[in-house]
Amino acid sequence: MEVNSFLGKVKISFQNNWTGFVEHVPDIVLSILIIAFGIIISNFLSKIFRKTIERKAHDTLMAHFLAKTFKVILYILVIMFALNIAGLKGIATGILTAAGASALIFGFAFKDLGENFLAGVILSFNRPFNLDDSIKIDDIFGKVKAMEFRYTKLKTFDGRDVYIPNGDLIKKAVFNYTEDGFIRSEFVVGIAYEDSHVEAQNLILQTVRNSPGVVEDQNHEAFVILDELAASTVNMKVYFWVKTLEFRREALMKRSDVIANVKEAVLANGMHFPADIHEIKLYDSQKAIPIIMSPLE
C-alpha cells in the first residue's frame, strides 16, 4: 500500500514537472535562439568596435584587447537576457550572485590571474610598446606579437614564442629598441701605432658618414674616439646611428656594411691592421730559443 502511494506521488510530481516543462518549451527554444543570434551579433559588433578604435587610435594592440573585453561583456548580457526570457530569472540572479562570490574567493586563490588581467587593462591604454616593437624584459628579447587578458606574446629573434605575464610588464623595466625608429651601433677598429690616429679618426668618421643608411642630424651624430692602447694596436671605438624598425636583421646588416666600408678605406689609404704581437721571454741561463725545422712531407 505504501509502495503504491509512493509511486503515485512520483507519478503526479513527474506529470506536474513535465507539464511545466512543456509549457516553457517555447520560451526555452526562444532563449536558445536569442543566445545563438546574440553571439553572432556580439561578434559582429566587437569587430566594428575594434576597427573603429584602430581607425581613431591607430593602436592595434589596444583595439584587440578592448574588443575582446567588449565581446565578453556582450556574451554575459545575452545569456542573462535569454535566461530571463526562459523564465529562469532566479537562475540568472543566482549566477550573478555566485559569480560575485566566486570572484572574491578566486581573487584570493588566484591573485596572479587578477593582477595580470588588471595589468592588461592598464597596458591597453598606457604601455611602453606597440605591435612589432622590439623589446627586452629581463633576459627575454623579441618582437611584440599580441596582447591577451593575461599575457603578452613575444617572438624572439631565434624563433621562439614567449608569453610574458602582463603583471611583469607593469612591475619590471621594459627596454624598447624601436620606439622612435633609431638604433645606435658601435664597433672597434685597431690600427698600427706607426699610423696617425688623428688621420685615422678623420678617415673613419668620414667613411661612416658617407655609408648608405647612416643617420646624421642634430640628435643622432656619428663619432670616433680613442678607446684603448692595446699591445699591438691603437683601438678606436666607432659610434653611428641607423634608422630602422627592424632591429635585429636590418640594423646588423647596415652595421656589417659600415665595417666593410671602413676596412676598405683604411687599407686604401696606406694604414694597417697589425696582427697581435706576442712577447717571448728567456729566463735564467737560457740564451736562445731552440728551433727545430722539419722537412715538409
GIURJO-V402032 format. One record per residue. N is the residue number from 0. SS is DSSP state (a for helix, b for strand, c for the rest). PSI is psi in radians with two decimals (999 if undefined). Layout:
((N | SS | PSI) (N | SS | PSI))
This chain:
((0 | c | -0.78) (1 | a | -0.65) (2 | a | -0.76) (3 | a | -0.68) (4 | a | -0.72) (5 | a | -0.78) (6 | a | -0.59) (7 | a | -0.74) (8 | a | -0.71) (9 | a | -0.72) (10 | a | -0.77) (11 | a | -0.76) (12 | a | -0.75) (13 | a | -0.75) (14 | a | -0.75) (15 | a | -0.78) (16 | a | -0.70) (17 | a | -0.73) (18 | a | -0.76) (19 | a | -0.68) (20 | a | -0.78) (21 | a | -0.67) (22 | a | -0.53) (23 | a | -0.03) (24 | a | -0.81) (25 | a | -0.71) (26 | a | -0.68) (27 | a | -0.76) (28 | a | -0.74) (29 | a | -0.68) (30 | a | -0.73) (31 | a | -0.73) (32 | a | -0.68) (33 | a | -0.75) (34 | a | -0.77) (35 | a | -0.89) (36 | a | -0.58) (37 | a | -0.69) (38 | a | -0.74) (39 | a | -0.82) (40 | a | -0.67) (41 | a | -0.74) (42 | a | -0.72) (43 | a | -0.80) (44 | a | -0.66) (45 | a | -0.60) (46 | a | -0.76) (47 | a | -0.72) (48 | a | -0.77) (49 | a | -0.79) (50 | a | -0.64) (51 | a | -0.76) (52 | a | -0.73) (53 | a | -0.68) (54 | a | -0.65) (55 | a | -0.70) (56 | a | -0.28) (57 | c | 0.75) (58 | c | 1.74) (59 | a | -0.73) (60 | a | -0.83) (61 | a | -0.72) (62 | a | -0.75) (63 | a | -0.77) (64 | a | -0.84) (65 | a | -0.60) (66 | a | -0.69) (67 | a | -0.70) (68 | a | -0.76) (69 | a | -0.70) (70 | a | -0.70) (71 | a | -0.72) (72 | a | -0.73) (73 | a | -0.71) (74 | a | -0.80) (75 | a | -0.78) (76 | a | -0.71) (77 | a | -0.78) (78 | a | -0.73) (79 | a | -0.72) (80 | a | -0.72) (81 | a | -0.68) (82 | a | -0.66) (83 | a | -0.72) (84 | a | -0.65) (85 | c | 0.04) (86 | c | 0.37) (87 | c | 0.75) (88 | a | -0.63) (89 | a | -0.69) (90 | a | -0.72) (91 | a | -0.77) (92 | a | -0.71) (93 | a | -0.67) (94 | a | -0.77) (95 | a | -0.72) (96 | a | -0.80) (97 | a | -0.64) (98 | a | -0.70) (99 | a | -0.78) (100 | a | -0.70) (101 | a | -0.66) (102 | a | -0.68) (103 | a | -0.76) (104 | a | -0.87) (105 | a | -0.36) (106 | a | -0.64) (107 | a | -0.68) (108 | a | -0.62) (109 | c | 1.07) (110 | a | -0.67) (111 | a | -0.64) (112 | a | -0.80) (113 | a | -0.67) (114 | a | -0.75) (115 | a | -0.61) (116 | a | -0.82) (117 | a | -0.67) (118 | a | -0.65) (119 | a | -0.66) (120 | a | -0.77) (121 | a | -0.77) (122 | a | -0.48) (123 | a | -0.44) (124 | a | -0.56) (125 | c | 1.80) (126 | c | 2.81) (127 | c | 0.36) (128 | c | 2.86) (129 | c | 3.11) (130 | c | 2.34) (131 | c | 0.14) (132 | c | 2.58) (133 | b | 2.03) (134 | b | 2.82) (135 | b | 2.27) (136 | b | 2.12) (137 | c | -2.14) (138 | c | 0.16) (139 | b | 2.18) (140 | b | 2.11) (141 | b | -2.97) (142 | b | 2.45) (143 | b | 2.19) (144 | b | -0.47) (145 | b | 2.75) (146 | b | 2.07) (147 | c | -3.05) (148 | c | -0.66) (149 | c | -0.48) (150 | b | 2.89) (151 | b | 2.32) (152 | b | 2.26) (153 | b | 2.52) (154 | b | 1.96) (155 | b | 2.89) (156 | c | -0.15) (157 | c | 0.25) (158 | c | 0.09) (159 | c | 2.55) (160 | b | 2.18) (161 | b | 2.31) (162 | b | 1.91) (163 | b | 2.20) (164 | b | 2.40) (165 | a | -0.52) (166 | a | -0.62) (167 | a | -0.60) (168 | a | -0.39) (169 | a | -0.67) (170 | a | -0.42) (171 | c | 2.83) (172 | c | 2.32) (173 | c | 2.11) (174 | b | 2.05) (175 | b | 2.04) (176 | c | -0.15) (177 | c | 0.30) (178 | c | -0.78) (179 | c | -0.04) (180 | c | 0.14) (181 | b | 2.35) (182 | b | 2.31) (183 | b | 2.30) (184 | b | 2.87) (185 | b | 2.73) (186 | b | 2.91) (187 | b | 2.39) (188 | b | 2.24) (189 | b | 2.06) (190 | b | 2.89) (191 | c | 2.66) (192 | c | -0.54) (193 | c | -0.25) (194 | c | 2.63) (195 | c | 2.10) (196 | a | -0.46) (197 | a | -0.82) (198 | a | -0.69) (199 | a | -0.75) (200 | a | -0.83) (201 | a | -0.72) (202 | a | -0.82) (203 | a | -0.76) (204 | a | -0.76) (205 | a | -0.68) (206 | a | -0.75) (207 | a | -0.79) (208 | a | -0.53) (209 | a | -0.09) (210 | c | 2.39) (211 | c | 2.38) (212 | c | -0.21) (213 | b | 2.29) (214 | b | 2.34) (215 | c | 1.84) (216 | c | -2.91) (217 | c | -0.62) (218 | c | -0.21) (219 | c | 1.81) (220 | c | 2.38) (221 | c | 2.55) (222 | b | 2.80) (223 | b | 2.30) (224 | b | 2.68) (225 | b | 2.18) (226 | b | -0.62) (227 | b | 2.49) (228 | b | 1.60) (229 | c | 3.13) (230 | c | -0.67) (231 | c | -0.30) (232 | c | 2.78) (233 | b | 1.95) (234 | b | 2.29) (235 | b | 2.43) (236 | b | 2.27) (237 | b | 2.25) (238 | b | 2.42) (239 | b | 2.86) (240 | b | 2.55) (241 | b | 2.66) (242 | b | 2.01) (243 | c | 2.49) (244 | c | -0.21) (245 | c | 1.49) (246 | c | -0.90) (247 | a | -1.18) (248 | a | -0.92) (249 | a | -0.75) (250 | a | -0.69) (251 | a | -0.65) (252 | a | -0.71) (253 | a | -0.68) (254 | a | -0.72) (255 | a | -0.73) (256 | a | -0.73) (257 | a | -0.76) (258 | a | -0.75) (259 | a | -0.73) (260 | a | -0.71) (261 | a | -0.74) (262 | a | -0.84) (263 | a | -0.69) (264 | a | -0.73) (265 | a | -0.80) (266 | a | -0.65) (267 | a | -0.39) (268 | c | 0.36) (269 | c | 0.23) (270 | c | 2.98) (271 | c | 2.64) (272 | c | 1.54) (273 | c | 2.67) (274 | c | 2.90) (275 | c | 2.44) (276 | c | 2.26) (277 | c | 2.23) (278 | c | 2.26) (279 | c | 2.21) (280 | c | 2.52) (281 | c | 2.33) (282 | c | 2.67) (283 | c | -2.22) (284 | c | 0.04) (285 | c | 2.17) (286 | c | -0.33) (287 | c | 2.90) (288 | c | 2.02) (289 | c | 2.24) (290 | c | 2.23) (291 | c | 2.17) (292 | c | 2.22) (293 | c | 2.43) (294 | c | 2.61) (295 | c | 2.42) (296 | c | 999))
